[in-house]
Amino acid sequence: MFNVEDIRKDFPILARKVNGKPLIYLDNAATSQTPQQVIDAIVDYYANSNANIHRGVHKLSQEATDLYEAARKKIQTHFNAQHAHEIIFTSGTTHGINLIANGFSSLLKQGDEIIVSALEHHSNIVPWQMLCERTGATFKVIPMNAEGELVRSAFDALLSENTKLVFVNHISNALGTINPISYFIEKAHAVGAAVLIDGAQSAPHIKPDVQALDVDFYVTSAHKICGPTGVGMLYGKEEWLNKLPPYQGGGEMIAEVTFEKTTYADLPHKFEAGTPNICGGIAFGAALDYMNAIGFDTIAAYENELLNYATTLLLQIEGLKIYGTSSQKTSVISFNLEGIHPYDVGTILDKLGIAVRTGHHCAQPIMDYFKIPGTVRASFAFYNTKAEVDALVEGIKKAKMMLS
Ligand SMILES: *Cc1c(COP(=O)(O)O)cnc(C)c1O
């Protein structure tokens, strides 16, 4: 049985005060908080197993290697990849996307087309624009509607035999919309295009099955799934990863080096140059263990309850408008109070100990669509409570009174 009060005891930070008030952390779409189990894994690694991996014959190095590779296995199992070597450790979603964008430099040419969605985070826009500049390929955008949903028929119309790559986020960080990625993957494959899914927002809420989705690339960051910052993963189908050139050169990624010619290591090491974030990778595995012990169905059901509860209460505040009203969304609420700048609302909420995000959420094209400078975004995790939602609502009412 899911008991949120028990869950909260796992997160030491939730007991602290901010500005003299109990912390109410509603910025989970930016980064999640870290349970003691993951903190313990980090401390334990540095206290007992710290060594460089893959190279040493000594006991400690072998132990660290075993822990790191066991974490890769956990990630493989969690996302249901066919092979462990299809999981590449990265520093996060941004790194994973850049790795793929760089790899496609040698595969694209003038006349090729790539398709991005209007709902993307800047990290799933800018690397592709840079790729287009390098290769002469063109960049097309799947438009969105007023609910914050991508328009399927418009996507169909963009597809052609020139389409080489499609990249869409599974869930929008700015609006919470869950995109119909199976539809996009199927249609893109029908014209021979590869698909990259930005899973930074979905991995915390949904357990994706990369084989069932038949997705070519899937990227995510550990810090949004109760893991540490600076580590993430890229899943790529084996045949794609074999086709792509290495991203960075250095140690770990080579088979043999001479000044005449260097040959590259096999997957996954070909894409893992240099000493990785060993502790981070291990802690990423611990975070997945933690989340799976609670269960993603349980997490999703509870977060959905919070979303519905918060939406109903917020809509009762006069002059409050919610952006992103798809029936398919996760526990993200982006809103504005009429005539009031989001930054001012965020500042007053902070005084009350309530952490929300304000601004464009690294998704300026979405803000341009709605013709607003930004929003206030409250994003809920499974450790948030209805009492915290109540406090948010009271805080917004107070902000409205003070600012209007
Ligand atoms: C957070 C986020 C990113 C970027 O993740 P990093 O960990 O900063 O690399 C990309 N896409 C989406 C949808 C995100 O929410």
The ligand as a Tripos MOL2 file, in Angstrom:
@<TRIPOS>MOLECULE
LIG
   15    15     1     0     0
SMALL
NO_CHARGES

@<TRIPOS>ATOM
      1 C1         15.2300   18.3860  -18.2790 C.3       1 LIG1
      2 C2         14.9470   18.1260  -19.6850 C.ar      1 LIG1
      3 C3         15.9670   18.0510  -20.6340 C.ar      1 LIG1
      4 C4         17.4120   18.3370  -20.3120 C.3       1 LIG1
      5 O1         17.9080   17.4510  -19.3730 O.3       1 LIG1
      6 P1         19.3870   17.6740  -18.7770 P.3       1 LIG1
      7 O2         19.4220   16.7640  -17.6030 O.co2     1 LIG1
      8 O3         19.4560   19.1290  -18.3880 O.co2     1 LIG1
      9 O4         20.3400   17.3230  -19.8350 O.co2     1 LIG1
     10 C5         15.6210   17.7620  -21.9350 C.ar      1 LIG1
     11 N1         14.3590   17.5270  -22.2810 N.ar      1 LIG1
     12 C6         13.3420   17.5860  -21.4010 C.ar      1 LIG1
     13 C7         11.9520   17.2920  -21.8570 C.3       1 LIG1
     14 C8         13.6080   17.8910  -20.0840 C.ar      1 LIG1
     15 O5         12.6070   17.9570  -19.1990 O.3       1 LIG1
@<TRIPOS>BOND
     1     1     2 1
     2     2     3 ar
     3     2    14 ar
     4     3     4 1
     5     3    10 ar
     6     4     5 1
     7     5     6 1
     8     6     7 2
     9     6     8 1
    10     6     9 1
    11    10    11 ar
    12    11    12 ar
    13    12    13 1
    14    12    14 ar
    15    14    15 1
@<TRIPOS>SUBSTRUCTURE
     1 LIG1         1 GROUP 0 **** ****
